[in-house]
Amino acid sequence: MARSLSRDTDTSLNKGARRRRLDPAARRAELLTIALAVFARRGIGRATHAEVAEEGGCSLATTFVYFPTREDLVAAVLGEVERFYTEMMAVEQARDLSGQRAIRHYVEAFTDSVGTHPDYARVWLEWSTAIRDEIWPQYLAFQERIVSALAATIDRGKTDTTIAADIDNDEAARLMIGAAHMLAQMKFSGQPDEKISHFIETLVTAVFGVR
């Protein structure tokens, strides 16, 4: 225990020194991670540069160097959320799986990520319902890219006959995005894994007419 406390103390004492040695790209990435946590806790409309600076242990001026305006800060956080989910989709699409199985894997990966990366899910949930805010068009553009990617995978499933041929790609993709909200809520509310797995199985079967 004493060794652990000593190590923690050394880490605390050296934290500022290590941060000063970061190059600009690494410092920005560090601050962006901190900003994501602040946005997840405080909300997109309430998070500030000052809170990011306080939580990051740096000066307020430093945060403005990397995110000159509040709009820049918001755009950076939302862009990171978009990158996270877009890359997750790309990883699942790259697997050598049938169309139906690829869809299922993506749903499972998203659901697991709510537990492993909850800050991303919290910001995404708020962003997806910010209908009256200026960030809404940005969300819609992001959503359309996900819809297109899902539709392409559905087409693959039709070709390999794991998804019914008469499924409407656009409707099915949007149903999956809507279901993602419910899956996130189930994870955050502590629903049992077995119940969540059954929900996913029922969802995929109902939407895609799985064979």
N, CA, C and O of each residue as an XYZ file, in Angstrom:
844
protein
N       0.831     -1.205      0.000
C       0.000      0.000      0.000
C       0.861      1.247      0.000
O       0.584      2.206     -0.721
N       1.942      1.229      0.841
C       2.820      2.395      0.909
C       3.455      2.668     -0.435
O       3.579      3.816     -0.861
N       3.862      1.577     -1.108
C       4.471      1.760     -2.430
C       3.491      2.383     -3.389
O       3.863      3.251     -4.179
N       2.214      1.947     -3.334
C       1.192      2.485     -4.222
C       0.972      3.966     -3.974
O       0.851      4.751     -4.914
N       0.918      4.354     -2.669
C       0.707      5.755     -2.334
C       1.881      6.600     -2.804
O       1.696      7.715     -3.292
N       3.093      6.064     -2.655
C       4.275      6.792     -3.104
C       4.243      7.011     -4.602
O       4.571      8.090     -5.095
N       3.840      5.968     -5.325
C       3.773      6.065     -6.769
C       2.737      7.102     -7.162
O       2.972      7.899     -8.071
N       1.574      7.104     -6.477
C       0.532      8.091     -6.776
C       1.031      9.505     -6.517
O       0.736     10.423     -7.281
N       1.803      9.682     -5.416
C       2.319     11.000     -5.081
C       3.300     11.472     -6.141
O       3.259     12.627     -6.566
N       4.200     10.558     -6.574
C       5.144     10.922     -7.615
C       4.422     11.317     -8.888
O       4.805     12.269     -9.569
N       3.347     10.557     -9.205
C       2.574     10.865    -10.401
C       1.980     12.260    -10.311
O       2.009     13.019    -11.280
N       1.436     12.600     -9.131
C       0.828     13.914     -8.943
C       1.863     15.019     -9.069
O       1.610     16.042     -9.706
N       3.051     14.815     -8.454
C       4.077     15.840     -8.488
C       4.617     16.070     -9.888
O       4.975     17.191    -10.251
N       4.671     15.003    -10.669
C       5.265     15.100    -11.997
C       4.246     15.367    -13.101
O       4.612     15.531    -14.265
N       2.975     15.408    -12.734
C       1.920     15.545    -13.735
C       2.091     16.806    -14.565
O       1.984     16.774    -15.791
N       2.361     17.935    -13.876
C       2.520     19.183    -14.594
C       3.719     19.173    -15.513
O       3.667     19.693    -16.628
N       4.820     18.567    -15.034
C       6.028     18.513    -15.856
C       5.799     17.701    -17.111
O       6.230     18.095    -18.195
N       5.113     16.551    -16.974
C       4.856     15.728    -18.137
C       3.962     16.461    -19.122
O       4.157     16.367    -20.334
N       2.976     17.195    -18.601
C       2.069     17.900    -19.486
C       2.819     18.985    -20.269
O       2.538     19.205    -21.447
N       3.773     19.662    -19.612
C       4.525     20.713    -20.306
C       5.378     20.153    -21.435
O       5.689     20.862    -22.393
N       5.762     18.861    -21.324
C       6.613     18.276    -22.351
C       5.831     17.767    -23.553
O       6.431     17.391    -24.560
N       4.505     17.749    -23.466
C       3.696     17.264    -24.579
C       3.835     18.184    -25.783
O       3.883     19.406    -25.640
N       3.901     17.583    -26.979
C       3.896     18.415    -28.177
C       2.476     18.918    -28.412
O       1.537     18.399    -27.808
N       2.299     19.916    -29.275
C       0.969     20.523    -29.455
C      -0.128     19.531    -29.816
O      -1.243     19.635    -29.304
N       0.168     18.570    -30.692
C      -0.863     17.607    -31.090
C      -1.293     16.747    -29.907
O      -2.481     16.485    -29.717
N      -0.310     16.307    -29.109
C      -0.622     15.479    -27.941
C      -1.368     16.287    -26.882
O      -2.294     15.782    -26.247
N      -0.961     17.537    -26.696
C      -1.652     18.390    -25.716
C      -3.102     18.614    -26.132
O      -4.008     18.560    -25.299
N      -3.320     18.864    -27.418
C      -4.690     19.067    -27.890
C      -5.520     17.805    -27.681
O      -6.672     17.885    -27.253
N      -4.944     16.641    -27.978
C      -5.658     15.380    -27.795
C      -6.003     15.164    -26.326
O      -7.093     14.691    -26.003
N      -5.076     15.510    -25.441
C      -5.323     15.383    -24.013
C      -6.472     16.290    -23.579
O      -7.375     15.861    -22.861
N      -6.428     17.541    -24.020
C      -7.480     18.485    -23.656
C      -8.826     18.083    -24.246
O      -9.869     18.305    -23.631
N      -8.803     17.492    -25.438
C     -10.049     17.055    -26.051
C     -10.681     15.918    -25.255
O     -11.901     15.875    -25.094
N      -9.858     14.999    -24.757
C     -10.365     13.916    -23.916
C     -10.995     14.479    -22.647
O     -12.053     14.024    -22.210
N     -10.338     15.466    -22.067
C     -10.869     16.109    -20.868
C     -12.170     16.838    -21.184
O     -13.133     16.768    -20.421
N     -12.188     17.536    -22.311
C     -13.388     18.272    -22.712
C     -14.565     17.326    -22.911
O     -15.693     17.642    -22.531
N     -14.302     16.165    -23.508
C     -15.368     15.185    -23.711
C     -15.983     14.777    -22.377
O     -17.204     14.663    -22.262
N     -15.137     14.557    -21.367
C     -15.639     14.185    -20.046
C     -16.461     15.311    -19.423
O     -17.491     15.065    -18.795
N     -15.999     16.544    -19.602
C     -16.734     17.698    -19.065
C     -18.081     17.845    -19.763
O     -19.094     18.083    -19.106
N     -18.103     17.706    -21.078
C     -19.355     17.810    -21.831
C     -20.323     16.701    -21.416
O     -21.525     16.936    -21.290
N     -19.798     15.502    -21.207
C     -20.660     14.386    -20.816
C     -21.299     14.647    -19.453
O     -22.452     14.286    -19.218
N     -20.544     15.273    -18.565
C     -21.039     15.527    -17.210
C     -21.919     16.764    -17.141
O     -22.955     16.755    -16.475
N     -21.512     17.833    -17.829
C     -22.197     19.110    -17.696
C     -23.231     19.365    -18.781
O     -24.170     20.132    -18.570
N     -23.074     18.737    -19.931
C     -23.977     18.975    -21.043
C     -23.327     19.853    -22.096
O     -22.456     20.665    -21.784
N     -23.748     19.691    -23.337
C     -23.150     20.427    -24.449
C     -23.317     21.937    -24.276
O     -22.399     22.703    -24.571
N     -24.462     22.353    -23.807
C     -24.738     23.785    -23.698
C     -24.142     24.453    -22.478
O     -24.134     25.681    -22.399
N     -23.631     23.669    -21.503
C     -23.164     24.259    -20.251
C     -21.659     24.138    -20.038
O     -21.088     24.901    -19.259
N     -21.019     23.212    -20.700
C     -19.581     23.014    -20.520
C     -18.806     24.249    -21.005
O     -19.178     24.867    -22.003
N     -17.744     24.596    -20.305
C     -16.990     25.804    -20.630
C     -15.481     25.528    -20.718
O     -14.986     24.500    -20.256
N     -14.780     26.478    -21.322
C     -13.316     26.413    -21.356
C     -12.748     26.368    -19.937
O     -11.789     25.644    -19.667
N     -13.341     27.138    -19.042
C     -12.828     27.205    -17.668
C     -12.882     25.842    -16.991
O     -11.955     25.464    -16.275
N     -13.956     25.109    -17.214
C     -14.073     23.785    -16.609
C     -13.071     22.806    -17.207
O     -12.525     21.959    -16.500
N     -12.834     22.923    -18.496
C     -11.834     22.064    -19.143
C     -10.455     22.383    -18.571
O      -9.676     21.474    -18.284
N     -10.152     23.673    -18.407
C      -8.854     24.076    -17.861
C      -8.687     23.581    -16.431
O      -7.629     23.070    -16.064
N      -9.726     23.734    -15.631
C      -9.649     23.294    -14.230
C      -9.434     21.793    -14.132
O      -8.581     21.328    -13.376
N     -10.207     21.040    -14.897
C     -10.084     19.592    -14.840
C      -8.765     19.118    -15.440
O      -8.223     18.094    -15.024
N      -8.249     19.860    -16.413
C      -6.990     19.480    -17.046
C      -5.766     19.995    -16.315
O      -4.640     19.660    -16.682
N      -5.967     20.805    -15.285
C      -4.835     21.324    -14.535
C      -3.959     22.262    -15.339
O      -2.742     22.291    -15.154
N      -4.572     23.038    -16.237
C      -3.808     23.977    -17.045
C      -4.465     25.353    -16.963
O      -5.534     25.505    -16.371
N      -3.830     26.334    -17.550
C      -4.385     27.686    -17.523
C      -5.553     27.802    -18.495
O      -5.654     27.052    -19.466
N      -6.424     28.751    -18.213
C      -7.543     29.018    -19.112
C      -7.022     29.430    -20.485
O      -7.594     29.056    -21.509
N      -5.945     30.194    -20.504
C      -5.378     30.646    -21.771
C      -4.956     29.476    -22.648
O      -5.064     29.533    -23.873
N      -4.474     28.415    -22.009
C      -4.041     27.242    -22.780
C      -5.200     26.618    -23.538
O      -5.049     26.230    -24.697
N      -6.344     26.519    -22.900
C      -7.493     25.913    -23.585
C      -7.919     26.756    -24.786
O      -8.369     26.218    -25.797
N      -7.777     28.084    -24.673
C      -8.149     28.950    -25.797
C      -7.133     28.874    -26.930
O      -7.463     29.168    -28.079
N      -5.912     28.487    -26.620
C      -4.916     28.299    -27.676
C      -5.362     27.186    -28.614
O      -5.243     27.305    -29.834
N      -5.877     26.101    -28.036
C      -6.266     24.940    -28.838
C      -7.709     25.003    -29.335
O      -8.041     24.412    -30.362
N      -8.562     25.717    -28.608
C      -9.969     25.872    -28.999
C     -10.321     27.349    -28.828
O     -10.853     27.741    -27.790
N     -10.025     28.176    -29.846
C     -10.108     29.636    -29.721
C     -11.482     30.185    -29.330
O     -11.565     31.227    -28.680
N     -12.550     29.501    -29.716
C     -13.896     29.976    -29.383
C     -14.712     28.820    -28.801
O     -14.323     27.656    -28.890
N     -15.833     29.169    -28.214
C     -16.716     28.104    -27.711
C     -17.193     27.228    -28.862
O     -17.322     26.014    -28.708
N     -17.454     27.838    -30.011
C     -17.876     27.068    -31.179
C     -16.811     26.050    -31.581
O     -17.128     24.922    -31.960
N     -15.545     26.460    -31.492
C     -14.453     25.541    -31.808
C     -14.410     24.377    -30.820
O     -14.180     23.231    -31.207
N     -14.630     24.678    -29.558
C     -14.606     23.644    -28.525
C     -15.742     22.642    -28.742
O     -15.528     21.431    -28.688
N     -16.940     23.151    -28.987
C     -18.088     22.277    -29.231
C     -17.858     21.433    -30.481
O     -18.104     20.227    -30.473
N     -17.390     22.063    -31.548
C     -17.165     21.338    -32.798
C     -16.126     20.237    -32.621
O     -16.261     19.157    -33.196
N     -15.099     20.503    -31.833
C     -14.056     19.508    -31.608
C     -14.600     18.306    -30.848
O     -14.301     17.165    -31.201
N     -15.388     18.546    -29.820
C     -15.958     17.445    -29.030
C     -16.930     16.626    -29.871
O     -16.878     15.396    -29.861
N     -17.806     17.297    -30.591
C     -18.760     16.569    -31.424
C     -18.048     15.834    -32.553
O     -18.451     14.734    -32.930
N     -16.998     16.432    -33.091
C     -16.218     15.760    -34.122
C     -15.560     14.498    -33.599
O     -15.458     13.503    -34.318
N     -15.111     14.532    -32.346
C     -14.512     13.349    -31.737
C     -15.554     12.247    -31.535
O     -15.263     11.069    -31.745
N     -16.756     12.625    -31.130
C     -17.835     11.645    -30.981
C     -18.152     11.008    -32.333
O     -18.313      9.793    -32.437
N     -18.237     11.843    -33.358
C     -18.501     11.326    -34.703
C     -17.384     10.379    -35.153
O     -17.660      9.314    -35.706
N     -16.131     10.761    -34.919
C     -15.001      9.896    -35.299
C     -15.093      8.543    -34.603
O     -14.877      7.503    -35.225
N     -15.407      8.558    -33.343
C     -15.472      7.330    -32.549
C     -16.480      6.345    -33.130
O     -16.164      5.171    -33.321
N     -17.691      6.819    -33.410
C     -18.729      5.914    -33.906
C     -18.537      5.555    -35.377
O     -18.873      4.447    -35.795
N     -18.003      6.480    -36.155
C     -17.740      6.182    -37.563
C     -16.658      5.109    -37.687
O     -16.782      4.192    -38.499
N     -15.607      5.222    -36.889
C     -14.540      4.217    -36.923
C     -15.032      2.868    -36.415
O     -14.621      1.825    -36.923
N     -15.900      2.882    -35.427
C     -16.475      1.632    -34.939
C     -17.241      0.933    -36.060
O     -17.131     -0.281    -36.236
N     -18.006      1.697    -36.803
C     -18.748      1.147    -37.932
C     -17.788      0.576    -38.974
O     -18.016     -0.511    -39.506
N     -16.718      1.309    -39.264
C     -15.755      0.866    -40.278
C     -15.081     -0.442    -39.882
O     -14.860     -1.309    -40.727
N     -14.759     -0.583    -38.617
C     -14.125     -1.825    -38.131
C     -15.052     -3.011    -38.346
O     -14.625     -4.063    -38.823
N     -16.314     -2.842    -37.996
C     -17.259     -3.948    -38.140
C     -17.535     -4.260    -39.607
O     -17.702     -5.423    -39.977
N     -17.581     -3.230    -40.437
C     -17.823     -3.452    -41.864
C     -16.660     -4.179    -42.531
O     -16.846     -4.896    -43.514
N     -15.462     -3.989    -41.989
C     -14.276     -4.606    -42.584
C     -14.161     -6.092    -42.263
O     -13.377     -6.802    -42.893
N     -14.924     -6.563    -41.304
C     -14.859     -7.980    -40.949
C     -15.430     -8.834    -42.081
O     -16.310     -8.395    -42.821
N     -14.929    -10.028    -42.202
C     -15.407    -10.948    -43.239
C     -16.646    -11.667    -42.727
O     -16.604    -12.845    -42.370
N     -17.748    -10.927    -42.702
C     -19.004    -11.443    -42.149
C     -20.129    -11.259    -43.156
O     -20.039    -10.433    -44.063
N     -21.168    -12.025    -42.987
C     -22.365    -11.809    -43.797
C     -22.958    -10.452    -43.444
O     -22.645     -9.884    -42.398
N     -23.810     -9.937    -44.317
C     -24.426     -8.641    -44.054
C     -25.185     -8.608    -42.744
O     -25.067     -7.659    -41.968
N     -25.963     -9.647    -42.503
C     -26.747     -9.698    -41.268
C     -25.862     -9.778    -40.043
O     -26.128     -9.129    -39.032
N     -24.803    -10.579    -40.133
C     -23.905    -10.730    -38.991
C     -23.134     -9.438    -38.734
O     -22.862     -9.091    -37.585
N     -22.781     -8.727    -39.808
C     -22.081     -7.449    -39.659
C     -22.960     -6.432    -38.931
O     -22.486     -5.694    -38.068
N     -24.237     -6.404    -39.289
C     -25.177     -5.516    -38.599
C     -25.245     -5.873    -37.124
O     -25.172     -4.998    -36.262
N     -25.383     -7.145    -36.839
C     -25.485     -7.605    -35.451
C     -24.224     -7.230    -34.659
O     -24.308     -6.781    -33.516
N     -23.061     -7.421    -35.285
C     -21.808     -7.087    -34.610
C     -21.728     -5.604    -34.319
O     -21.249     -5.205    -33.258
N     -22.195     -4.778    -35.253
C     -22.155     -3.338    -35.024
C     -23.053     -2.953    -33.850
O     -22.663     -2.148    -33.004
N     -24.252     -3.527    -33.799
C     -25.166     -3.236    -32.690
C     -24.544     -3.667    -31.363
O     -24.630     -2.946    -30.368
N     -23.924     -4.834    -31.351
C     -23.285     -5.330    -30.130
C     -22.097     -4.459    -29.732
O     -21.897     -4.167    -28.553
N     -21.303     -4.044    -30.735
C     -20.144     -3.195    -30.444
C     -20.586     -1.848    -29.876
O     -19.994     -1.341    -28.923
N     -21.637     -1.272    -30.474
C     -22.163     -0.008    -29.960
C     -22.630     -0.170    -28.516
O     -22.310      0.650    -27.655
N     -23.385     -1.231    -28.260
C     -23.923     -1.458    -26.918
C     -22.802     -1.645    -25.910
O     -22.856     -1.089    -24.814
N     -21.793     -2.417    -26.266
C     -20.650     -2.609    -25.364
C     -19.941     -1.287    -25.089
O     -19.480     -1.048    -23.973
N     -19.852     -0.427    -26.105
C     -19.133      0.835    -25.954
C     -19.821      1.786    -24.975
O     -19.173      2.657    -24.395
N     -21.119      1.620    -24.791
C     -21.820      2.460    -23.812
C     -21.255      2.200    -22.418
O     -21.171      3.102    -21.584
N     -20.868      0.941    -22.185
C     -20.263      0.605    -20.901
C     -18.797      0.979    -20.814
O     -18.336      1.432    -19.766
N     -18.051      0.795    -21.903
C     -16.611      1.048    -21.872
C     -16.249      2.507    -22.130
O     -15.223      2.987    -21.648
N     -17.085      3.213    -22.887
C     -16.831      4.626    -23.217
C     -18.122      5.430    -23.015
O     -18.671      5.974    -23.973
N     -18.599      5.504    -21.783
C     -19.896      6.152    -21.532
C     -19.949      7.626    -21.882
O     -21.019      8.134    -22.217
N     -18.815      8.335    -21.816
C     -18.837      9.766    -22.138
C     -19.260     10.001    -23.584
O     -20.006     10.936    -23.872
N     -18.784      9.154    -24.490
C     -19.179      9.278    -25.892
C     -20.686      9.093    -26.030
O     -21.344      9.849    -26.745
N     -21.228      8.097    -25.351
C     -22.665      7.818    -25.453
C     -23.493      8.950    -24.867
O     -24.533      9.307    -25.420
N     -23.045      9.518    -23.757
C     -23.802     10.617    -23.135
C     -23.862     11.836    -24.050
O     -24.916     12.448    -24.220
N     -22.720     12.176    -24.633
C     -22.705     13.328    -25.537
C     -23.528     13.027    -26.785
O     -24.279     13.885    -27.247
N     -23.398     11.822    -27.336
C     -24.181     11.447    -28.528
C     -25.673     11.532    -28.253
O     -26.419     12.058    -29.079
N     -26.122     11.027    -27.116
C     -27.553     11.053    -26.795
C     -28.085     12.483    -26.750
O     -29.156     12.772    -27.284
N     -27.328     13.375    -26.109
C     -27.780     14.767    -26.039
C     -27.753     15.417    -27.418
O     -28.695     16.110    -27.804
N     -26.681     15.193    -28.149
C     -26.524     15.781    -29.481
C     -27.648     15.342    -30.411
O     -28.152     16.137    -31.205
N     -28.033     14.089    -30.311
C     -29.042     13.542    -31.224
C     -30.437     14.104    -30.988
O     -31.327     13.940    -31.823
N     -30.628     14.767    -29.851
C     -31.948     15.338    -29.554
C     -31.915     16.868    -29.468
O     -32.884     17.487    -29.029
N     -30.814     17.468    -29.880
C     -30.661     18.929    -29.793
C     -31.313     19.606    -30.993
O     -30.658     20.329    -31.743
N     -32.599     19.366    -31.164
C     -33.304     19.773    -32.382
C     -33.317     21.281    -32.575
O     -33.274     21.754    -33.711
N     -33.375     22.037    -31.505
C     -33.476     23.493    -31.641
C     -32.116     24.195    -31.644
O     -32.052     25.417    -31.779
N     -31.053     23.448    -31.500
C     -29.721     24.053    -31.412
C     -29.042     24.139    -32.768
O     -29.426     23.462    -33.722
N     -28.030     24.984    -32.831
C     -27.272     25.150    -34.076
C     -26.449     23.916    -34.414
O     -25.969     23.782    -35.539
N     -26.280     23.020    -33.457
C     -25.512     21.796    -33.706
C     -26.356     20.705    -34.364
O     -25.824     19.660    -34.740
N     -27.644     20.929    -34.506
C     -28.538     19.916    -35.075
C     -28.182     19.554    -36.514
O     -28.135     18.364    -36.826
N     -27.926     20.523    -37.418
C     -27.552     20.151    -38.794
C     -26.306     19.277    -38.848
O     -26.215     18.371    -39.676
N     -25.345     19.548    -37.965
C     -24.132     18.737    -37.924
C     -24.468     17.292    -37.538
O     -23.902     16.340    -38.075
N     -25.402     17.158    -36.598
C     -25.799     15.800    -36.207
C     -26.499     15.087    -37.366
O     -26.235     13.913    -37.625
N     -27.381     15.789    -38.055
C     -28.101     15.163    -39.162
C     -27.141     14.687    -40.254
O     -27.332     13.619    -40.835
N     -26.112     15.484    -40.528
C     -25.126     15.081    -41.536
C     -24.389     13.820    -41.093
O     -24.164     12.911    -41.892
N     -24.018     13.771    -39.831
C     -23.366     12.588    -39.266
C     -24.289     11.380    -39.356
O     -23.867     10.294    -39.754
N     -25.548     11.576    -38.984
C     -26.507     10.468    -39.013
C     -26.687      9.924    -40.422
O     -26.791      8.713    -40.612
N     -26.724     10.810    -41.409
C     -26.889     10.345    -42.789
C     -25.715      9.484    -43.246
O     -25.892      8.554    -44.033
N     -24.522      9.793    -42.754
C     -23.372      8.959    -43.105
C     -23.495      7.570    -42.487
O     -23.112      6.574    -43.102
N     -24.025      7.507    -41.284
C     -24.241      6.202    -40.645
C     -25.337      5.443    -41.370
O     -25.219      4.238    -41.589
N     -26.407      6.141    -41.745
C     -27.495      5.506    -42.490
C     -26.969      4.915    -43.795
O     -27.306      3.785    -44.147
N     -26.144      5.675    -44.511
C     -25.591      5.190    -45.779
C     -24.724      3.952    -45.575
O     -24.788      3.004    -46.358
N     -23.917      3.968    -44.522
C     -23.056      2.818    -44.242
C     -23.887      1.589    -43.883
O     -23.596      0.482    -44.336
N     -24.913      1.786    -43.074
C     -25.797      0.673    -42.725
C     -26.514      0.146    -43.959
O     -26.651     -1.065    -44.130
N     -26.972      1.052    -44.818
C     -27.685      0.643    -46.031
C     -26.796     -0.202    -46.930
O     -27.259     -1.168    -47.538
N     -25.515      0.161    -47.016
C     -24.579     -0.627    -47.835
C     -24.416     -2.032    -47.264
O     -24.328     -3.005    -48.012
N     -24.377     -2.135    -45.947
C     -24.253     -3.450    -45.314
C     -25.526     -4.266    -45.515
O     -25.472     -5.482    -45.700
N     -26.666     -3.591    -45.476
C     -27.935     -4.284    -45.729
C     -27.949     -4.845    -47.141
O     -28.399     -5.970    -47.364
N     -27.458     -4.066    -48.092
C     -27.359     -4.562    -49.472
C     -26.502     -5.826    -49.547
O     -26.818     -6.768    -50.273
N     -25.408     -5.821    -48.777
C     -24.544     -6.994    -48.755
C     -25.312     -8.200    -48.224
O     -25.155     -9.319    -48.713
N     -26.145     -7.952    -47.214
C     -26.946     -9.038    -46.655
C     -27.976     -9.569    -47.627
O     -28.282    -10.761    -47.632
N     -28.509     -8.686    -48.446
C     -29.455     -9.140    -49.472
C     -28.745    -10.013    -50.494
O     -29.287    -11.019    -50.952
N     -27.537     -9.623    -50.844
C     -26.760    -10.396    -51.828
C     -26.399    -11.770    -51.299
O     -26.472    -12.758    -52.029
N     -26.007    -11.841    -50.024
C     -25.636    -13.151    -49.471
C     -26.829    -13.876    -48.840
O     -26.672    -14.920    -48.207
N     -28.026    -13.302    -49.024
C     -29.317    -13.883    -48.606
C     -29.469    -14.048    -47.093
O     -30.263    -14.874    -46.642
N     -28.722    -13.276    -46.309
C     -28.932    -13.320    -44.859
C     -29.897    -12.236    -44.394
O     -30.268    -12.186    -43.221
N     -30.302    -11.361    -45.327
C     -31.299    -10.326    -45.053
C     -32.350    -10.412    -46.145
O     -32.025    -10.561    -47.323
N     -33.602    -10.317    -45.750
C     -34.706    -10.450    -46.705
C     -34.600     -9.420    -47.826
O     -34.269     -8.260    -47.581
N     -34.880     -9.842    -49.040
C     -34.695     -9.004    -50.225
C     -35.652     -7.822    -50.272
O     -35.357     -6.820    -50.924
N     -36.791     -7.916    -49.598
C     -37.785     -6.849    -49.693
C     -37.640     -5.784    -48.604
O     -38.497     -4.908    -48.484
N     -36.574     -5.847    -47.813
C     -36.347     -4.845    -46.772
C     -36.011     -3.495    -47.412
O     -35.232     -3.434    -48.363
N     -36.595     -2.422    -46.891
C     -36.249     -1.071    -47.326
C     -34.988     -0.652    -46.571
O     -35.008     -0.516    -45.348
N     -33.897     -0.448    -47.300
C     -32.610     -0.162    -46.663
C     -32.641      1.067    -45.759
O     -32.160      1.032    -44.627
N     -33.211      2.148    -46.272
C     -33.225      3.397    -45.515
C     -34.060      3.263    -44.246
O     -33.634      3.694    -43.174
N     -35.237      2.672    -44.359
C     -36.093      2.506    -43.185
C     -35.427      1.616    -42.144
O     -35.449      1.922    -40.952
N     -34.839      0.522    -42.594
C     -34.202     -0.411    -41.661
C     -33.026      0.256    -40.949
O     -32.837      0.068    -39.747
N     -32.236      1.036    -41.692
C     -31.094      1.721    -41.090
C     -31.554      2.705    -40.021
O     -30.939      2.809    -38.959
N     -32.626      3.420    -40.300
C     -33.118      4.403    -39.334
C     -33.739      3.719    -38.109
O     -33.656      4.237    -36.996
N     -34.351      2.571    -38.320
C     -34.871      1.812    -37.182
C     -33.732      1.388    -36.250
O     -33.877      1.401    -35.027
N     -32.594      1.011    -36.853
C     -31.456      0.600    -36.034
C     -30.902      1.777    -35.232
O     -30.518      1.612    -34.074
N     -30.861      2.945    -35.833
C     -30.373      4.117    -35.105
C     -31.328      4.470    -33.964
O     -30.892      4.826    -32.870
N     -32.623      4.370    -34.226
C     -33.587      4.613    -33.165
C     -33.431      3.615    -32.029
O     -33.525      3.982    -30.858
N     -33.195      2.360    -32.372
C     -33.023      1.322    -31.356
C     -31.760      1.557    -30.537
O     -31.689      1.152    -29.376
N     -30.755      2.212    -31.137
C     -29.521      2.494    -30.406
C     -29.795      3.370    -29.185
O     -29.135      3.222    -28.156
N     -30.754      4.271    -29.290
C     -31.123      5.087    -28.135
C     -31.647      4.213    -27.000
O     -31.277      4.408    -25.842
N     -32.504      3.254    -27.328
C     -33.045      2.378    -26.306
C     -31.960      1.506    -25.695
O     -31.945      1.284    -24.485
N     -31.046      1.009    -26.534
C     -29.958      0.175    -26.017
C     -29.069      0.976    -25.062
O     -28.634      0.460    -24.033
N     -28.802      2.235    -25.408
C     -28.005      3.081    -24.514
C     -28.727      3.275    -23.186
O     -28.111      3.206    -22.123
N     -30.022      3.516    -23.249
C     -30.797      3.680    -22.016
C     -30.775      2.405    -21.179
O     -30.659      2.464    -19.955
N     -30.886      1.263    -21.835
C     -30.862     -0.008    -21.107
C     -29.523     -0.213    -20.404
O     -29.480     -0.680    -19.266
N     -28.430      0.139    -21.084
C     -27.114      0.003    -20.466
C     -26.961      0.959    -19.284
O     -26.499      0.564    -18.214
N     -27.348      2.206    -19.483
C     -27.196      3.189    -18.410
C     -28.092      2.885    -17.207
O     -27.754      3.229    -16.074
N     -29.220      2.247    -17.456
C     -30.138      1.936    -16.349
C     -29.802      0.605    -15.684
O     -30.489      0.190    -14.751
N     -28.751     -0.070    -16.155
C     -28.298     -1.291    -15.499
C     -29.098     -2.535    -15.807
O     -29.151     -3.455    -14.991
N     -29.729     -2.581    -16.986
C     -30.466     -3.785    -17.358
C     -29.497     -4.965    -17.494
O     -28.355     -4.774    -17.912
N     -29.932     -6.173    -17.151
C     -29.046     -7.349    -17.227
C     -28.586     -7.610    -18.657
O     -29.309     -7.335    -19.615
N     -27.374     -8.143    -18.788
C     -26.818     -8.430    -20.106
C     -27.706     -9.380    -20.901
O     -27.846     -9.244    -22.117
N     -28.308    -10.349    -20.198
C     -29.159    -11.310    -20.903
C     -30.359    -10.610    -21.536
O     -30.765    -10.947    -22.648
N     -30.921     -9.638    -20.828
C     -32.073     -8.912    -21.359
C     -31.674     -8.072    -22.565
O     -32.413     -7.992    -23.546
N     -30.508     -7.450    -22.488
C     -30.022     -6.643    -23.601
C     -29.735     -7.522    -24.809
O     -30.063     -7.150    -25.936
N     -29.126     -8.689    -24.589
C     -28.841     -9.612    -25.694
C     -30.124    -10.086    -26.357
O     -30.189    -10.200    -27.581
N     -31.149    -10.361    -25.548
C     -32.436    -10.795    -26.104
C     -33.076     -9.677    -26.909
O     -33.682     -9.920    -27.953
N     -32.939     -8.441    -26.416
C     -33.475     -7.283    -27.148
C     -32.802     -7.173    -28.518
O     -33.477     -6.960    -29.526
N     -31.474     -7.318    -28.559
C     -30.744     -7.236    -29.825
C     -31.181     -8.337    -30.782
O     -31.385     -8.086    -31.970
N     -31.324     -9.541    -30.272
C     -31.750    -10.665    -31.107
C     -33.134    -10.409    -31.691
O     -33.363    -10.628    -32.881
N     -34.049     -9.949    -30.853
C     -35.407     -9.649    -31.314
C     -35.396     -8.519    -32.341
O     -36.101     -8.578    -33.348
N     -34.590     -7.489    -32.078
C     -34.489     -6.333    -32.975
C     -34.012     -6.742    -34.364
O     -34.652     -6.419    -35.364
N     -32.899     -7.444    -34.423
C     -32.316     -7.816    -35.718
C     -33.250     -8.736    -36.491
O     -33.414     -8.593    -37.703
N     -33.855     -9.673    -35.789
C     -34.774    -10.600    -36.444
C     -35.999     -9.869    -36.995
O     -36.430    -10.123    -38.120
N     -36.552     -8.965    -36.193
C     -37.757     -8.241    -36.605
C     -37.497     -7.280    -37.766
O     -38.306     -7.190    -38.689
N     -36.374     -6.566    -37.724
C     -36.092     -5.561    -38.739
C     -35.650     -6.165    -40.061
O     -36.027     -5.675    -41.126
N     -34.852     -7.225    -40.002
C     -34.204     -7.717    -41.213
C     -34.752     -9.044    -41.744
O     -34.274     -9.551    -42.758
N     -35.744     -9.601    -41.069
C     -36.288    -10.867    -41.559
C     -35.191    -11.906    -41.710
O     -35.102    -12.583    -42.734
N     -34.348    -12.031    -40.678
C     -33.157    -12.882    -40.724
C     -33.519    -14.316    -41.063
O     -34.499    -14.865    -40.560
N     -32.702    -14.914    -41.933
C     -32.907    -16.306    -42.310
C     -31.855    -17.186    -41.654
O     -31.857    -18.401    -41.849
